[in-house]
Amino acid sequence: MTRIVAAEVLDHLAPDDPAARRSRRDLVRVHRAMGTRPIISRGWRNLVSPARARAPLRILELGAGDGSLLLGVARSLAPGWPQVQLSLMDRQDIVTPATLAGFAELGWAAQVQVADVLGWAARPDDAAPGWPSPRWDLITTSLFLHHFDGGELDLLLAAAASRCDRFFACEPSRSWLAMAGSHLVGAIGANVVTRKDAVLSVHAGFRRDEISARWPQAGGHWQVRESAAGLFSHCFSAQRRGAAR
Ligand SMILES: C[S@@+](CC[C@H](N)C(=O)[O-])C[C@H]1O[C@@H](n2cnc3c(N)ncnc32)[C@H](O)[C@@H]1O
């Protein structure tokens, strides 16, 4: 299956368009069906040891959407990850005060950055207002990298590699099983936007070592892993050699 990246419907709807709101609600059910929250929690735990997780951690999510997926991840990890500064970056301003309050209840300091990630990648540094260091302990993505191809994807990965010690991505698997699943999201009540985008996402998804092949490896500074995860996902993780586990 050749990789095809095409514009998704949701990306072109206004954030408050009723179809966009509904599609974002659908995404919660899609994530449940894909098992995304446990996949991400496991992926992060594999990158950050229990000892390191107890120390202050700075985490950035690129393409965070409404932040609800990571709130679920935070709820499962917070007891062992008590001092997290989390930055949620998306070009749409769709994280609700209730979601931010959810992070605060867990003791996580969450901040929204409304920005185009390609602009962030092209800037020489990414210090968020009020937060000092441009270095992230972990940069993470979910259903995001697959929006990009060619030079844009290379730019994003290079920017991430130069600004973090660990990177984790959970993306659609470009497999026949995921393709079949994407045609069935109507069965969980998904609207037309979600039904179209699910199919487009799988066509733009990843397989084998496609992300590793683009990850900047000069100098052999990174330990990378890439594999299918669950029935429908494809994960990539990278850890800077020498970063405290
Ligand atoms: C499919 S949603 C995934 C949201 C969330 N990560 C999740 O898994 O639930 C993709 C998100 O990427 C954002 N996005 C797409 N292109 C972007 C860009 N160039 N810069 C910032 N955000 C972008 C969209 O606004 C959308 O919220």
The ligand as a MOL file (V3000), in Angstrom:
LIG
                    3D

  0  0  0     0  0            999 V3000
M  V30 BEGIN CTAB
M  V30 COUNTS 27 29 0 0 0
M  V30 BEGIN ATOM
M  V30 1 C -6.4410 13.8830 14.3860 0
M  V30 2 S -6.1780 15.2390 15.4460 0 CHG=1
M  V30 3 C -5.3130 14.4390 16.7740 0
M  V30 4 C -5.4750 15.1470 18.0810 0
M  V30 5 C -4.8370 14.4290 19.2860 0
M  V30 6 N -3.4150 14.3060 19.1620 0
M  V30 7 C -5.4540 13.0630 19.4480 0
M  V30 8 O -4.8040 12.0660 19.1250 0
M  V30 9 O -6.6010 13.0120 19.8940 0 CHG=-1
M  V30 10 C -4.8780 16.1200 14.6280 0
M  V30 11 C -4.6180 17.4870 15.2320 0
M  V30 12 O -3.4870 18.0460 14.5840 0
M  V30 13 C -3.6930 19.4360 14.4320 0
M  V30 14 N -2.8320 19.9230 13.3550 0
M  V30 15 C -2.7830 19.5080 12.0700 0
M  V30 16 N -1.8200 20.1750 11.3920 0
M  V30 17 C -1.2570 21.0390 12.2900 0
M  V30 18 C -0.1970 21.9890 12.2140 0
M  V30 19 N 0.4620 22.2050 11.0700 0
M  V30 20 N 0.1210 22.6740 13.3290 0
M  V30 21 C -0.5360 22.4790 14.4930 0
M  V30 22 N -1.5380 21.5890 14.6310 0
M  V30 23 C -1.8910 20.8860 13.5410 0
M  V30 24 C -5.1640 19.5670 14.1350 0
M  V30 25 O -5.6380 20.8780 14.4530 0
M  V30 26 C -5.7580 18.4790 15.0380 0
M  V30 27 O -6.1430 18.9990 16.2880 0
M  V30 END ATOM
M  V30 BEGIN BOND
M  V30 1 1 1 2
M  V30 2 1 2 3
M  V30 3 1 2 10
M  V30 4 1 3 4
M  V30 5 1 4 5
M  V30 6 1 5 6
M  V30 7 1 5 7
M  V30 8 2 7 8
M  V30 9 1 7 9
M  V30 10 1 10 11
M  V30 11 1 11 12
M  V30 12 1 11 26
M  V30 13 1 12 13
M  V30 14 1 13 14
M  V30 15 1 13 24
M  V30 16 1 14 15
M  V30 17 1 14 23
M  V30 18 2 15 16
M  V30 19 1 16 17
M  V30 20 1 17 18
M  V30 21 2 17 23
M  V30 22 1 18 19
M  V30 23 2 18 20
M  V30 24 1 20 21
M  V30 25 2 21 22
M  V30 26 1 22 23
M  V30 27 1 24 25
M  V30 28 1 24 26
M  V30 29 1 26 27
M  V30 END BOND
M  V30 END CTAB
M  END
